Amino acid sequence: MAKTKARKAKLPQEQADGFTRRFVDLKIQSVVLIVIGLAFYANSFANSYALDDGIVIHRNSYVQQGLAGLPRIFSTDVYQSFYAQMGADQQLAGGRYRPLSLVTFALEQQLFGSKETVKPEGDIAFLRHFINVGLYILSVVLLLRLLRQHILPTSPYAAFLTCLLFLIHPLHTEVVANVKSRDEVLSFLFIVLTLQAVFEYRRRRKPAQIVFGLLFYFLALLSKEYALTLIALIPLLMFVVNKDSLAKSITAVLPFAAVAVVYLTLRFSIVGLGNTAVNEEVLNNPYKFATDVERWATKIAVLARYLALLVFPYPLSYDYSYKAIPYTNFGDFKVWWSILLHVGMIAATIILFIRRNILAFAFAFYLTNLLLVSNFFVEIGATMGERLVYHSSFGFALAVAILFGWALQKIGNEKQKTVLTIALSLLLIIPCGAVVIPRNRQWKNDATLYLADAGKLPESALLNGNAGKAYLDLSERPENRAEVVELVRKSIPFSQRAVEIHNRHLNGYLNLGVAYAKLGELEKAEAFWNVAEEIYPDHPYVSVNRHWLGQTYRSKAIALGSQNTAEAIQLLEKAVKLDSGNPEVWRSLGEVRLRTNDVAKARAALTTALRLKPDYKEVQQELAALPAQ
C-alpha cells in the first residue's frame, strides 16, 4: 500500500480531473518519454561507427573475440588492445578501467556478430545503436520512477520535466549516437538503480534491497568513475529527502564506501596510475604549453563554457582539444564570471542543504560530477567534451524543473498546471528535436562527422586534421572515382592547417603524404612521411607508407625500361632507401645496374636480395650468371 501511495501525486481531488490524472500517471508519463526518445534517436539506428568506436569496438581484438576476450577486458586498460596494435605504452594519466561497456560489446559480438576471423566494419552496428538508444531511454524511465517515488513525490510536473529535458537535451547526442559512449549511459543507469535501491532499503528495511544497491553501485563504478560522487550524494539525499539525522545519513553510505574501496583497489591493481610522466602529445595534454596562470584560468573558464552549452547547446562539436579553446588568464571577464557562478552555486548548495531543500541535491549532483572532469585534481587528457557533462546535465535539468515546479505552486488549478507543463514541454521538444535528429545523421560515420564539424572550431588541430582525413577517405570510395583528384585537393588545406596549429600532429603529416602520393607528387609525399617518422618512428603506417612509396618508385623505374637507365637507377636507389627490407627492389636495382655493366654494384644488390630471401631462385640464377670476380 505504501508503494502505491508513493507513486501517486498528491493533487486536490476536486481539481484533479481525468485529463490531469492521466497526465500525472507514472505509466503514461513513462510511455510518453519512450515515444519521444525513439522519435529523437531512431534515425541513429542506421549509423555505422564514428570517432573512438573503432579502437574500442570493431578494431578491438578483445571485443571481437566475444566471450573469449572477457578475461582480457576485465584485466586490462580499455585502450590496451589499441596500445598493443600501435606498439605504444599506456598514454593517459590515471589509466582507463571501464570494462562493463566492453563486456556488452563482446557479448553482442558473441551472440550476433560475424564468426569470421576478420570482421566487417559495419558488423552489427545497427544492433549496437539500437541497444544504446534502448539503454538511454530505460535510464530516463527509471529516473522518472526514482523522482516520482522518492525525490519529488509531490511534484509530478517537475519530475516529468526533469526527465524530458534530460532525454531531449542536444548535448547528449554524442553519448547516444557514439556507441563507444555506452560507458556514460551505463554509469548513469546504474547510479539511478543504486539510488532507487537505497531509498527502498531505507523504507522497507529488506536486506535484498541493500544487496541490490551494492551490486548496482559496483556495476556503476565498472562503467565509469562518476559513481564515486555517490559517497557524498547518498548522505545528502538521506538528510534532505528522508529527513534523517546527519549521523544516520552518513551511516547509510558506509557499505557503499566499502564497495568503492574494493573498486579502487581492483582498479589500481590492473591499470595502476596510468601514465605518470608528462604526456608530450598536446592532443592528450591540452595544457602543455600553458603557464600555471593560464592553466588555472582556462580550466575555470571551461566550467562556464559547460554551463553555456547546457543553456544554449550550439555549436556542437565532437572535439574541444588543442587549440579549440584558447588559453586565457585572470584578466578575462569570463574567468571571473565563472568563479562567481560556481562559488555562488557552492554557497547555495551549503545553505540549501542546511535547510533540507531538494535544490541542494540538484546543485550538488551538478557540481560533484563536474569536479571529476574539471582537470582540477586529475588531468583527464581533454580540455572539455560534451559527453563529459552528461552526468552533470541531470543536476542542471533537475534544478530547472524544480524552479519550474515552484512557479507552478502559485497556480491553484491543477488543469492549468498540466496545460502549462505540456506547453513548456512542446517549447523544448521542437527546437531540441531540430538539433538532435540532424545531429544523429552527422554521427553516421567518421567522414560525415568530420566534415560536419569542420570549421566549427577553426583553431582545433584535431578538427582540421580529421576533416583532411575525411576527404581522403571519400576519395577511396568507388562511387567517387571521378572526383578523386578534387577530393584529395580538398583534403590538403585542412591537413596543412592541422600541422600549422600543432607542428607535431602525426596524422596531419601522414595524411598530407597520402594526399600528395595520390596526386603523384612523390617527393612531397616522402617529405611529409619523413616528418611523421621523426615524430613516431614505430607507427605502423610509417613502414606501410615506406613500403608503398618504395614499390611505387620501383614500378616507375620498371616502366622506364631501357629508355632512361640513369633515372631508373635514381628511382630504385630511393626505393631501396625507403624499403630496404624488400628483396624485390634490390633485385630490380641489380638488374638495372647490369644494363650499365656495373657488375660489382649489380652483384651487391642481388646478394642483398638473396640475403633477404634465401630461397629466391631467380636471383640465385642471376648471380650464377654473373662473370666471376
C-alpha positions as CSV (number, residue, x, y, z in Angstrom):
1,M,0.0,0.0,0.0
2,A,2.9,2.4,0.8
3,K,4.3,1.7,-2.6
4,T,1.0,2.7,-4.3
5,K,0.7,5.9,-2.4
6,A,4.3,6.9,-3.2
7,R,3.6,6.6,-6.9
8,K,0.6,8.8,-6.9
9,A,0.9,12.5,-7.0
10,K,-1.0,14.3,-4.2
11,L,-3.4,16.5,-6.1
12,P,-6.5,18.2,-4.8
13,Q,-9.3,15.8,-5.7
14,E,-11.7,18.5,-6.8
15,Q,-9.2,19.8,-9.3
16,A,-7.6,16.6,-10.5
17,D,-9.9,15.9,-13.4
18,G,-9.4,13.0,-15.8
19,F,-7.1,14.9,-18.1
20,T,-4.8,15.8,-15.2
21,R,-4.9,12.4,-13.6
22,R,-3.9,10.8,-16.9
23,F,-1.0,13.2,-17.4
24,V,0.5,12.7,-14.0
25,D,0.1,8.9,-14.2
26,L,3.5,7.3,-13.9
27,K,2.9,4.7,-16.6
28,I,1.6,7.3,-19.1
29,Q,4.5,9.7,-18.4
30,S,6.9,6.7,-19.0
31,V,5.2,5.9,-22.3
32,V,5.4,9.5,-23.4
33,L,9.1,9.6,-22.7
34,I,9.7,6.3,-24.5
35,V,7.9,7.6,-27.6
36,I,9.8,10.9,-27.6
37,G,13.1,9.2,-27.1
38,L,12.5,6.9,-30.0
39,A,11.4,9.8,-32.2
40,F,14.6,11.7,-31.3
41,Y,17.1,8.8,-31.8
42,A,15.6,6.2,-34.1
43,N,17.4,7.7,-37.1
44,S,20.7,6.8,-35.3
45,F,20.0,3.0,-35.8
46,A,21.2,3.2,-39.4
47,N,24.6,4.7,-38.4
48,S,27.9,2.8,-38.7
49,Y,30.8,3.6,-36.4
50,A,32.5,7.0,-35.7
51,L,35.3,8.5,-33.8
52,D,36.6,6.2,-31.0
53,D,34.2,3.4,-31.9
54,G,36.9,1.9,-34.0
55,I,39.6,1.5,-31.3
56,V,37.0,0.5,-28.6
57,I,34.8,-1.8,-30.7
58,H,35.3,-3.1,-34.2
59,R,39.1,-2.9,-34.1
60,N,39.4,-4.0,-30.5
61,S,40.7,-7.6,-30.7
62,Y,39.3,-8.4,-27.2
63,V,35.8,-7.3,-28.1
64,Q,36.0,-9.1,-31.4
65,Q,36.8,-12.4,-29.6
66,G,33.4,-12.4,-27.9
67,L,33.3,-14.4,-24.7
68,A,36.9,-15.4,-25.2
69,G,38.0,-11.8,-24.8
70,L,36.3,-11.2,-21.4
71,P,39.4,-12.1,-19.3
72,R,41.5,-9.5,-21.1
73,I,38.7,-7.0,-21.0
74,F,38.4,-7.3,-17.2
75,S,42.2,-7.4,-16.6
76,T,43.4,-4.5,-18.8
77,D,43.0,-0.9,-19.7
78,V,40.1,0.0,-22.0
79,Y,42.6,1.0,-24.7
80,Q,45.1,-1.9,-24.2
81,S,44.2,-3.5,-27.5
82,F,44.8,-0.2,-29.3
83,Y,48.1,0.4,-27.5
84,A,49.3,-3.1,-28.5
85,Q,48.4,-2.5,-32.1
86,M,50.3,0.8,-32.1
87,G,53.3,-0.6,-30.2
88,A,52.7,2.0,-27.5
89,D,52.6,2.1,-23.7
90,Q,49.7,3.4,-21.7
91,Q,49.2,7.0,-22.7
92,L,46.7,8.6,-20.3
93,A,47.1,9.7,-16.7
94,G,45.1,7.6,-14.3
95,G,44.5,4.9,-16.9
96,R,41.1,3.9,-18.0
97,Y,39.5,0.9,-16.2
98,R,35.9,0.8,-17.6
99,P,35.3,-2.8,-18.6
100,L,31.5,-3.1,-18.4
101,S,30.6,-1.4,-21.7
102,L,33.3,-3.5,-23.4
103,V,31.7,-6.6,-21.9
104,T,28.4,-5.7,-23.5
105,F,30.1,-5.2,-26.9
106,A,31.9,-8.5,-26.6
107,L,28.6,-10.3,-25.7
108,E,26.9,-8.6,-28.7
109,Q,29.8,-9.9,-30.9
110,Q,29.5,-13.4,-29.5
111,L,25.7,-13.6,-29.9
112,F,25.1,-11.7,-33.1
113,G,28.4,-10.8,-34.7
114,S,30.4,-12.3,-37.5
115,K,32.2,-15.5,-36.8
116,E,34.9,-14.7,-39.4
117,T,38.5,-14.1,-38.3
118,V,38.4,-10.6,-39.9
119,K,35.0,-9.0,-39.3
120,P,33.5,-6.3,-41.5
121,E,33.4,-2.7,-40.1
122,G,29.7,-2.4,-40.2
123,D,29.2,-5.7,-38.3
124,I,26.0,-5.5,-36.1
125,A,26.4,-1.7,-35.9
126,F,22.5,-1.4,-36.1
127,L,22.1,-3.6,-33.1
128,R,24.7,-1.7,-31.1
129,H,23.0,1.6,-31.8
130,F,19.6,0.1,-31.0
131,I,20.9,-1.1,-27.6
132,N,22.5,2.3,-26.9
133,V,19.2,4.1,-27.5
134,G,17.3,1.5,-25.5
135,L,19.6,1.8,-22.5
136,Y,19.4,5.6,-22.7
137,I,15.6,5.6,-22.7
138,L,15.5,3.0,-20.0
139,S,17.7,5.1,-17.8
140,V,15.3,8.0,-18.2
141,V,12.2,5.9,-17.4
142,L,13.9,4.6,-14.3
143,L,14.9,8.1,-13.4
144,L,11.3,9.2,-13.6
145,R,10.3,6.4,-11.2
146,L,13.1,7.4,-8.8
147,L,12.0,11.1,-8.9
148,R,8.2,10.3,-8.6
149,Q,8.5,7.7,-5.8
150,H,11.3,9.2,-3.7
151,I,12.9,12.6,-4.6
152,L,9.9,14.6,-5.9
153,P,6.9,12.6,-4.8
154,T,4.6,15.6,-4.6
155,S,5.8,17.3,-7.8
156,P,4.9,15.1,-10.8
157,Y,5.2,18.1,-13.1
158,A,8.8,18.8,-12.1
159,A,9.7,15.1,-12.2
160,F,8.4,14.7,-15.7
161,L,10.1,17.9,-16.9
162,T,13.4,16.9,-15.4
163,C,13.3,13.6,-17.3
164,L,12.1,15.2,-20.5
165,L,14.8,17.9,-20.5
166,F,17.4,15.2,-19.8
167,L,16.1,13.0,-22.5
168,I,16.0,15.6,-25.3
169,H,19.0,17.7,-24.5
170,P,21.1,18.1,-27.7
171,L,24.3,17.8,-25.7
172,H,23.5,14.1,-25.2
173,T,23.7,13.3,-28.9
174,E,27.4,12.3,-28.6
175,V,26.6,9.9,-25.7
176,V,23.8,8.2,-27.6
177,A,24.9,8.3,-31.2
178,N,28.5,7.4,-30.5
179,V,28.4,3.7,-29.4
180,K,31.6,3.9,-27.5
181,S,30.0,6.3,-25.1
182,R,27.8,3.5,-23.7
183,D,30.0,3.7,-20.7
184,E,28.4,7.0,-19.8
185,V,24.8,5.6,-20.3
186,L,25.5,2.5,-18.2
187,S,27.1,4.6,-15.5
188,F,24.1,6.8,-15.2
189,L,21.7,3.9,-15.4
190,F,23.3,2.1,-12.5
191,I,23.6,5.3,-10.5
192,V,19.8,5.6,-10.8
193,L,19.3,2.0,-9.8
194,T,21.6,2.4,-6.9
195,L,19.7,5.4,-5.5
196,Q,16.4,3.6,-6.0
197,A,17.7,0.6,-4.0
198,V,19.0,2.9,-1.3
199,F,15.5,4.5,-0.9
200,E,13.7,1.2,-1.0
201,Y,16.0,-0.2,1.7
202,R,15.6,2.8,3.9
203,R,11.8,2.5,3.6
204,R,11.3,-1.3,3.8
205,R,14.5,-2.5,5.5
206,K,14.7,-5.6,3.4
207,P,18.3,-6.9,3.1
208,A,17.8,-7.8,-0.5
209,Q,17.5,-4.1,-1.4
210,I,20.8,-3.1,0.1
211,V,22.4,-6.1,-1.7
212,F,20.9,-5.0,-5.0
213,G,22.1,-1.4,-4.2
214,L,25.7,-2.5,-3.6
215,L,25.6,-4.6,-6.8
216,F,24.3,-1.7,-8.9
217,Y,26.9,0.6,-7.3
218,F,29.7,-1.8,-8.2
219,L,28.4,-2.0,-11.8
220,A,28.2,1.8,-12.0
221,L,31.8,2.0,-11.0
222,L,32.8,-0.6,-13.5
223,S,31.1,1.5,-16.2
224,K,32.8,4.8,-15.3
225,E,34.2,6.6,-12.3
226,Y,31.3,9.0,-11.8
227,A,29.7,6.8,-9.2
228,L,32.3,7.8,-6.7
229,T,30.3,11.0,-6.3
230,L,27.6,8.9,-4.6
231,I,29.7,8.7,-1.5
232,A,28.8,12.4,-0.9
233,L,25.4,12.4,-2.7
234,I,23.7,9.5,-0.8
235,P,24.1,11.1,2.7
236,L,22.9,14.4,1.2
237,L,19.8,12.7,-0.2
238,M,19.1,10.9,3.1
239,F,19.5,14.2,5.0
240,V,17.4,16.3,2.7
241,V,14.7,13.9,1.4
242,N,14.4,11.3,4.2
243,K,15.0,13.9,6.9
244,D,17.5,11.6,8.6
245,S,19.9,13.0,11.1
246,L,23.4,13.8,9.7
247,A,24.9,10.9,11.6
248,K,22.3,8.5,10.3
249,S,22.7,9.8,6.8
250,I,26.5,9.3,6.9
251,T,26.0,5.7,8.3
252,A,23.8,4.9,5.2
253,V,26.7,5.4,2.9
254,L,29.3,3.2,4.7
255,P,28.6,0.0,2.8
256,F,28.9,1.9,-0.5
257,A,32.2,3.4,0.7
258,A,33.5,-0.1,1.3
259,V,32.5,-1.1,-2.3
260,A,34.3,2.0,-3.6
261,V,37.4,0.9,-1.7
262,V,37.2,-2.5,-3.3
263,Y,36.8,-1.0,-6.8
264,L,39.7,1.4,-6.3
265,T,41.9,-1.4,-5.1
266,L,40.9,-3.5,-8.1
267,R,41.4,-0.6,-10.5
268,F,44.8,0.3,-9.1
269,S,46.0,-3.3,-9.3
270,I,45.0,-3.5,-13.0
271,V,45.8,-0.1,-14.5
272,G,47.9,1.5,-11.7
273,L,48.3,5.2,-12.0
274,G,48.4,5.1,-15.8
275,N,51.0,7.3,-17.5
276,T,52.6,9.3,-14.7
277,A,55.1,11.0,-16.9
278,V,54.3,14.3,-18.6
279,N,52.5,13.5,-21.8
280,E,54.4,15.1,-24.6
281,E,51.5,14.9,-27.0
282,V,49.5,18.1,-26.6
283,L,46.4,16.4,-28.0
284,N,46.4,14.3,-24.8
285,N,47.8,17.1,-22.7
286,P,45.9,20.2,-23.7
287,Y,47.6,22.5,-21.1
288,K,51.1,21.5,-22.1
289,F,52.0,25.0,-23.4
290,A,50.1,27.0,-20.9
291,T,51.7,28.8,-17.9
292,D,50.4,28.0,-14.5
293,V,48.2,31.1,-14.5
294,E,46.8,30.3,-18.0
295,R,46.2,26.7,-17.0
296,W,44.1,27.5,-14.0
297,A,42.3,30.4,-15.7
298,T,41.4,28.3,-18.7
299,K,40.1,25.4,-16.6
300,I,37.9,27.8,-14.6
301,A,36.6,29.4,-17.9
302,V,35.8,26.0,-19.3
303,L,33.4,25.4,-16.4
304,A,31.3,28.4,-17.5
305,R,31.5,27.1,-21.1
306,Y,29.9,23.8,-20.0
307,L,27.1,25.8,-18.4
308,A,26.6,27.9,-21.5
309,L,26.3,24.7,-23.6
310,L,23.7,23.3,-21.3
311,V,21.7,26.5,-21.6
312,F,22.3,27.0,-25.4
313,P,23.8,23.9,-27.0
314,Y,25.2,25.4,-30.1
315,P,27.5,24.7,-31.9
316,L,28.0,21.0,-31.1
317,S,31.4,19.5,-31.7
318,Y,33.0,16.1,-31.1
319,D,36.3,17.8,-30.2
320,Y,37.5,20.6,-27.9
321,S,41.2,19.7,-27.8
322,Y,44.2,21.9,-28.6
323,K,43.7,24.8,-29.7
324,A,40.0,24.7,-29.9
325,I,39.7,26.6,-26.7
326,P,42.4,29.3,-26.4
327,Y,44.4,29.8,-23.2
328,T,43.2,32.7,-21.1
329,N,44.2,34.5,-17.9
330,F,42.7,36.2,-14.9
331,G,42.3,39.4,-16.8
332,D,39.5,37.7,-18.8
333,F,36.0,38.7,-17.6
334,K,34.7,35.2,-18.5
335,V,37.0,33.7,-15.8
336,W,35.6,35.9,-13.1
337,W,32.1,35.3,-14.3
338,S,32.7,31.5,-14.0
339,I,34.2,32.0,-10.5
340,L,31.2,34.0,-9.4
341,L,28.7,31.4,-10.8
342,H,30.3,28.4,-9.3
343,V,31.2,29.9,-5.9
344,G,27.5,31.1,-5.8
345,M,26.4,27.5,-6.6
346,I,28.6,26.1,-3.9
347,A,27.3,28.6,-1.3
348,A,23.7,27.9,-2.4
349,T,24.3,24.2,-2.0
350,I,25.5,24.6,1.5
351,I,22.7,26.9,2.5
352,L,20.0,24.7,0.9
353,F,21.5,21.6,2.4
354,I,21.2,23.1,5.9
355,R,17.6,24.0,5.1
356,R,17.0,20.5,3.7
357,N,15.9,21.9,0.3
358,I,15.9,19.4,-2.6
359,L,17.6,22.0,-4.8
360,A,20.7,21.3,-2.8
361,F,20.8,17.8,-4.4
362,A,20.4,19.2,-7.9
363,F,23.4,21.7,-7.4
364,A,25.5,19.0,-5.6
365,F,24.9,16.5,-8.4
366,Y,25.9,19.0,-11.0
367,L,29.0,20.2,-9.1
368,T,30.4,16.9,-7.9
369,N,30.2,15.3,-11.3
370,L,31.6,18.4,-13.0
371,L,34.5,18.3,-10.5
372,L,35.6,14.9,-11.8
373,V,36.1,16.2,-15.3
374,S,37.4,19.7,-14.4
375,N,41.1,18.8,-14.6
376,F,41.4,20.4,-11.1
377,F,42.7,17.4,-9.3
378,V,43.4,14.8,-12.1
379,E,44.4,15.7,-15.7
380,I,41.9,13.8,-17.8
381,G,43.7,14.3,-21.2
382,A,41.0,16.6,-22.6
383,T,40.1,20.3,-22.2
384,M,36.3,19.5,-22.2
385,G,33.8,17.3,-24.0
386,E,30.1,17.1,-24.5
387,R,30.0,13.5,-23.1
388,L,31.9,14.7,-20.0
389,V,29.0,16.9,-18.9
390,Y,26.4,14.1,-19.4
391,H,26.0,13.2,-15.7
392,S,26.1,16.9,-14.6
393,S,23.3,17.7,-17.0
394,F,20.9,15.7,-14.8
395,G,21.6,18.2,-12.0
396,F,21.0,21.0,-14.4
397,A,17.7,19.5,-15.6
398,L,16.6,18.8,-12.1
399,A,17.4,22.4,-10.9
400,V,15.5,23.9,-13.9
401,A,12.5,21.6,-13.3
402,I,12.4,22.3,-9.5
403,L,12.3,26.0,-10.2
404,F,9.5,25.5,-12.7
405,G,7.7,23.4,-10.1
406,W,7.9,26.2,-7.5
407,A,6.5,28.6,-10.0
408,L,3.6,26.2,-10.7
409,Q,2.8,26.2,-7.0
410,K,1.5,29.7,-7.4
411,I,-1.3,28.3,-9.7
412,G,-4.1,26.7,-7.8
413,N,-5.8,25.0,-10.7
414,E,-4.3,21.6,-11.5
415,K,-5.5,21.6,-15.1
416,Q,-3.8,24.9,-15.7
417,K,-0.6,23.3,-14.3
418,T,-0.9,20.4,-16.6
419,V,-1.5,22.7,-19.7
420,L,1.5,24.9,-18.8
421,T,3.7,21.8,-18.3
422,I,2.7,20.4,-21.7
423,A,3.1,23.8,-23.4
424,L,6.6,24.2,-21.9
425,S,7.4,20.6,-23.0
426,L,6.5,21.4,-26.6
427,L,8.5,24.6,-26.5
428,L,11.5,22.4,-25.5
429,I,10.8,19.4,-27.8
430,I,10.5,21.3,-31.1
431,P,13.9,23.2,-31.0
432,C,15.8,20.3,-29.4
433,G,14.4,17.9,-32.0
434,A,15.5,20.3,-34.7
435,V,19.1,19.9,-33.4
436,V,19.2,16.3,-32.2
437,I,17.7,14.5,-35.2
438,P,20.1,16.1,-37.9
439,R,23.0,15.7,-35.4
440,N,22.4,11.9,-35.2
441,R,22.8,11.7,-39.0
442,Q,26.1,13.6,-38.7
443,W,27.3,10.8,-36.4
444,K,26.8,8.2,-39.1
445,N,30.5,7.6,-39.7
446,D,33.8,9.3,-39.5
447,A,33.5,11.1,-42.8
448,T,30.1,12.6,-42.1
449,L,31.1,13.7,-38.6
450,Y,34.5,15.1,-39.5
451,L,33.1,17.2,-42.4
452,A,30.0,18.3,-40.4
453,D,32.2,19.7,-37.6
454,A,35.0,21.1,-39.8
455,G,35.2,24.8,-39.3
456,K,33.1,24.9,-36.1
457,L,36.2,25.5,-34.0
458,P,38.7,26.6,-36.7
459,E,41.8,26.6,-34.4
460,S,41.3,22.9,-33.4
461,A,44.2,20.8,-34.7
462,L,42.1,17.7,-34.5
463,L,39.1,19.0,-36.2
464,N,41.2,20.2,-39.1
465,G,43.3,17.1,-39.3
466,N,40.2,14.8,-39.3
467,A,38.5,16.9,-42.0
468,G,41.5,16.3,-44.2
469,K,41.3,12.6,-43.5
470,A,37.6,12.6,-44.3
471,Y,38.2,13.9,-47.8
472,L,40.9,11.3,-48.3
473,D,38.5,8.5,-47.2
474,L,35.9,9.8,-49.6
475,S,38.4,9.7,-52.4
476,E,38.8,5.9,-51.8
477,R,35.1,5.1,-52.3
478,P,34.3,3.5,-55.7
479,E,31.3,5.9,-56.3
480,N,33.7,8.9,-56.1
481,R,36.1,7.6,-58.7
482,A,35.5,10.6,-61.0
483,E,36.2,13.0,-58.2
484,V,39.3,11.6,-56.7
485,V,41.6,14.5,-57.5
486,E,39.1,17.1,-56.4
487,L,38.5,15.3,-53.1
488,V,42.3,14.9,-52.5
489,R,42.9,18.5,-53.2
490,K,40.2,19.5,-50.7
491,S,41.9,17.5,-48.0
492,I,45.2,19.3,-48.2
493,P,44.3,22.7,-46.7
494,F,42.7,21.1,-43.7
495,S,45.7,18.8,-43.1
496,Q,48.1,21.7,-43.7
497,R,46.2,23.8,-41.2
498,A,46.4,21.0,-38.6
499,V,50.2,20.8,-38.8
500,E,50.4,24.6,-38.7
501,I,48.4,24.7,-35.4
502,H,50.3,21.7,-34.0
503,N,53.7,21.1,-35.6
504,R,53.9,17.6,-34.3
505,H,50.4,16.5,-35.5
506,L,51.3,13.0,-36.6
507,N,48.1,12.2,-38.6
508,G,48.3,15.6,-40.3
509,Y,51.7,14.7,-41.8
510,L,50.7,11.1,-42.6
511,N,47.6,12.4,-44.4
512,L,49.5,15.1,-46.3
513,G,51.8,12.4,-47.5
514,V,48.9,10.3,-48.7
515,A,47.3,13.2,-50.4
516,Y,50.4,14.1,-52.4
517,A,51.1,10.5,-53.1
518,K,47.6,10.2,-54.7
519,L,48.4,13.3,-56.8
520,G,51.6,11.7,-58.0
521,E,53.9,14.2,-56.2
522,L,56.0,11.5,-54.6
523,E,58.8,13.7,-53.3
524,K,56.3,15.9,-51.3
525,A,54.7,12.7,-50.0
526,E,58.1,11.4,-48.9
527,A,59.0,14.6,-47.2
528,F,55.8,14.6,-45.1
529,W,56.1,10.9,-44.3
530,N,59.7,11.6,-43.2
531,V,58.4,14.1,-40.6
532,A,55.9,11.6,-39.4
533,E,58.6,9.1,-39.0
534,E,60.7,11.5,-36.9
535,I,57.6,12.1,-34.6
536,Y,56.7,8.4,-34.3
537,P,59.3,6.0,-35.8
538,D,57.4,2.9,-34.7
539,H,54.0,3.9,-36.0
540,P,52.6,1.0,-38.2
541,Y,51.7,3.4,-41.0
542,V,55.3,4.6,-41.3
543,S,56.5,1.2,-42.5
544,V,53.4,0.7,-44.7
545,N,53.9,4.1,-46.4
546,R,57.6,3.5,-46.9
547,H,56.9,0.1,-48.5
548,W,54.2,1.7,-50.7
549,L,56.5,4.5,-51.8
550,G,59.4,2.1,-52.5
551,Q,57.1,-0.1,-54.6
552,T,55.9,3.0,-56.5
553,Y,59.4,4.1,-57.3
554,R,60.2,0.6,-58.4
555,S,57.2,0.4,-60.7
556,K,58.2,3.7,-62.3
557,A,61.7,2.5,-62.8
558,I,60.5,-0.7,-64.4
559,A,58.1,1.3,-66.7
560,L,61.1,3.3,-67.9
561,G,62.7,0.1,-69.2
562,S,65.9,0.9,-71.1
563,Q,64.8,4.3,-72.1
564,N,66.5,6.2,-69.2
565,T,68.7,3.9,-67.2
566,A,70.1,6.7,-65.1
567,E,66.7,7.9,-64.0
568,A,65.7,4.3,-63.3
569,I,68.7,3.8,-61.0
570,Q,67.9,7.0,-59.1
571,L,64.3,5.8,-58.6
572,L,65.5,2.4,-57.4
573,E,68.0,3.9,-55.1
574,K,65.2,5.9,-53.5
575,A,63.2,2.6,-53.3
576,V,65.9,0.6,-51.5
577,K,66.4,3.5,-49.1
578,L,62.7,3.6,-48.3
579,D,62.0,-0.1,-48.4
580,S,65.4,-1.7,-47.6
581,G,63.8,-5.0,-46.4
582,N,62.1,-5.7,-49.7
583,P,64.1,-8.2,-51.9
584,E,62.2,-7.2,-55.0
585,V,63.5,-3.6,-55.1
586,W,67.1,-4.9,-54.5
587,R,66.7,-7.4,-57.4
588,S,65.4,-4.6,-59.7
589,L,68.3,-2.4,-58.8
590,G,70.7,-5.2,-59.5
591,E,69.2,-5.9,-62.9
592,V,69.3,-2.2,-63.9
593,R,72.9,-2.0,-62.8
594,L,73.7,-4.9,-65.1
595,R,72.5,-2.8,-68.0
596,T,75.3,-0.3,-67.3
597,N,77.8,-3.1,-66.9
598,D,78.4,-2.2,-63.3
599,V,78.8,-5.8,-62.3
600,A,80.1,-5.1,-58.8
601,K,77.2,-3.0,-57.8
602,A,74.8,-5.4,-59.5
603,R,76.3,-8.3,-57.5
604,A,76.0,-6.3,-54.3
605,A,72.3,-5.5,-54.9
606,L,71.4,-9.1,-55.9
607,T,73.3,-10.5,-53.0
608,T,71.3,-8.3,-50.6
609,A,68.1,-9.5,-52.3
610,L,69.2,-13.2,-51.7
611,R,70.1,-12.5,-48.1
612,L,66.6,-11.1,-47.5
613,K,65.0,-14.0,-49.3
614,P,67.4,-17.1,-49.3
615,D,65.1,-19.2,-51.5
616,Y,64.8,-16.6,-54.2
617,K,65.6,-18.9,-57.2
618,E,65.5,-16.2,-59.9
619,V,68.2,-14.2,-58.0
620,Q,70.3,-17.3,-57.5
621,Q,70.3,-17.9,-61.2
622,E,71.1,-14.2,-62.0
623,L,74.0,-14.3,-59.5
624,A,75.3,-17.6,-61.0
625,A,75.3,-16.0,-64.5
626,L,77.4,-13.1,-63.4
627,P,81.1,-13.1,-64.5
628,A,83.5,-14.4,-61.9
629,Q,85.0,-11.6,-59.7
